[in-house]
Amino acid sequence: MIRILGTGEQDIAYAIDLLNSAQVVALPTETVYGLAGDATSVPAVSRIFSAKGRPGHNPLIVHVADITMAQSLGLFDDISLALAAAFWPGPLTLVLPLQPNTPIAPQVTPGGRTIALRQPAHPVFQSVLSAFGRPLAAPSANPSGMMSPTTAAHVCAGLGEVIPAVIDGGPARIGVESTVVQVSNGKIYLLRPGGIVRDVIGAAVGMDIVSGAPASEILASPGQLQSHYAPRASVRLNATHADAGEALLAFGPNEPAFTGPKINLSPDADLGQAAANLFAMMRQLDQADIKTIAVMPIPMIGIGEAINDRLKRAASER
């Protein structure tokens, strides 16, 4: 059974002992909870894939303690350095050319010549990275393809029988995964919208952000599979009403009349609040005896782009 750890020194030391033994530990981040393992250890990375049931072709994000550790793993151009300076630590992942002869386990970057790197802002994850001294691969701490966990209880519900420990750092502040970008040929490509919105990224470096990825036959980062973030129930988007037998995931002050299961991401139409609530509220509705979650329209502005991305993938054919 999974052991739920606190954030004190002894519990963090216990988690680091597990990591040093090539085990995995679920850790809080500012985005969602991650399933962390030593990114330089083949057994540890294999345990991440096995615990999640993750497809072997889907790469992992590697979390680093600082820019020095990051530069030992990836080749930074001037634009990527400027992005790291502006947004690290924080919810921005940079996809970079892989440094020659890195110690990273090959499953982290399956068949690819790039590596996805992030310096997380959560103090618990920072403490673990600093004490551990090596990079940590950490996808979301949930069964592959399912909704990401934003609390330790979500981790326990999904992986409690297959991982040894989770550090309970409270609810994730942002609630959706990191934004993933890649610099190629002097352009910034948005591979996955997330916790930092595209306009803020572009403004920091004075550049427009290109949607999509540079041409490649290999996935450069996670979060690009068509079906992902899914509840057990099917998902119906842009709903103006909910039918009998459905649950309603509402947004804003103008909810349609409905007597069935319903919950509102943000009655005040606050997109940041909606992002923080998204996965937790979808999980809550998924506990009801329903086959479909009807989701009201979410504005495609700011972090609404990331919310809509997660909902679109959750609604895709599985």
C-alpha positions, -999 to +999 in steps of 0.1 A: +000+000+000+011+036-007+025+056+022+013+092+025+042+114+036+043+149+049+066+178+040+090+176+069+127+168+067+122+132+078+096+125+052+116+142+024+146+121+035+125+090+033+114+099-002+150+106-013+160+072+001+133+056-022+146+076-052+182+065-045+169+029-046+155+034-081+120+036-067+093+061-077+076+087-055+047+110-063+055+146-056+035+178-056+042+205-082+025+238-088+008+223-119-003+187-110+013+159-090+042+141-107+054+106-105+091+111-100+120+087-106+158+091-112+160+102-148+195+087-150+183+052-139+169+027-163+152+007-136+136+039-121+124+051-155+110+017-163+090+018-130+075+051-141+063+036-174+051+004-157+032+021-128+014+044-152+009+018-180+024+045-202+031+039-239+068+035-245+069+060-273+056+089-251+086+109-237+090+122-202+096+157-189+128+159-169+128+182-138+160+200-129+172+219-098+187+248-117+199+261-151+233+245-146+218+210-143+196+218-173+225+228-195+243+195-187+213+178-204+201+201-232+216+225-257+203+260-251+201+286-277+198+323-268+159+323-271+156+292-248+180+308-223+159+339-223+127+318-217+144+299-188+155+332-173+120+346-175+099+317-164+121+293-143+113+281-118+078+277-130+053+259-153+072+262-185+088+231-202+115+237-228+122+210-255+159+212-264+184+193-284+199+165-263+234+171-251+259+144-264+267+117-239+241+127-212+235+103-184+197+103-191+181+069-194+172+062-230+135+055-223+131+092-212+136+104-248+125+073-268+142+074-301+144+112-300+172+137-302+155+162-279+148+164-242+120+182-224+132+201-193+115+221-165+125+237-132+095+233-110+084+261-086+069+240-058+091+242-027+087+205-019+099+194-054+127+219-052+138+205-019+138+170-032+157+180-063+183+199-043+189+171-019+188+143-045+213+160-068+202+144-100+174+151-125+140+136-120+117+124-147+081+131-136+050+127-157+016+132-140+011+107-112-020+089-127-027+059-149-018+068-185-045+086-204-066+094-174-072+127-155-042+142-139-041+144-101-041+177-083-042+163-047-024+134-030-058+117-026-061+116-064-027+100-066-038+073-041-070+066-060-051+060-092-018+045-082-022+036-046-017-001-052+014+002-074+037+030-060+054+032-025+048+068-015+033+102-022+043+135-005+011+154+004+019+190-005-018+201-006-038+209-037-019+220-069-021+257-073-024+259-111-043+226-119-032+220-155+002+208-167+031+230-177+032+248-210+056+231-234+075+250-261+103+243-285+126+267-303+134+258-338+148+279-367+144+310-347+107+304-339+089+294-307+065+265-312+037+258-287+036+220-283+012+221-253-007+250-238-005+250-200+001+270-169+018+300-186-003+315-214+011+321-249+008+359-249+029+361-217+056+339-232+057+359-264+058+392-246+088+381-225+110+376-256+092+399-281+082+371-304+050+355-316+043+319-307+036+294-334+009+267-328+019+231-334+053+214-336+082+215-360+081+187-385+091+155-369+081+118-370+089+114-332+069+129-303+091+156-288+071+160-256+042+145-236+007+159-238+004+155-276-016+123-278-050+128-293-068+110-264-057+120-229-069+134-195-100+112-198-126+104-171-145+071-172-176+089-186-176+103-221-173+141-225-196+163-245-182+197-252-197+232-257-230+221-241-258+246-237-278+221-216-275+187-199-298+158-207-312+132-183-286+107-174-258+133-179-237+154-154-231+191-160-197+208-157-207+244-158-188+277-162-198+312-154-230+327-138-254+316-165-259+279-157-287+262-176-315+248-153-306+212-145-316+189-116-290+162-122-253+161-109-236+194-116-207+216-105-194+249-116-157+254-125-161+291-117-194+309-111-175+342-116-161+330-149-125+332-136-104+311-159-076+307-134-100+293-109-115+271-136-081+256-144-073+249-108-107+232-104-108+213-137-095+178-129-108+177-094-144+187-105-143+163-134-133+135-110-162+145-087-187+143-115-172+110-127-182+094-094-218+099-102-237+071-120-237+088-154-223+080-189-216+115-201-203+148-187-217+178-205-192+207-204-203+243-210-182+264-234-149+278-220-135+310-236-105+304-257-084+331-241-055+331-216-054+298-197-087+289-213-066+276-242-051+250-219-084+241-204-099+236-239-069+215-249-074+192-219-112+190-226-107+183-263-084+154-256-107+141-228-135+140-253-116+123-280-123+087-291-105+063-268 
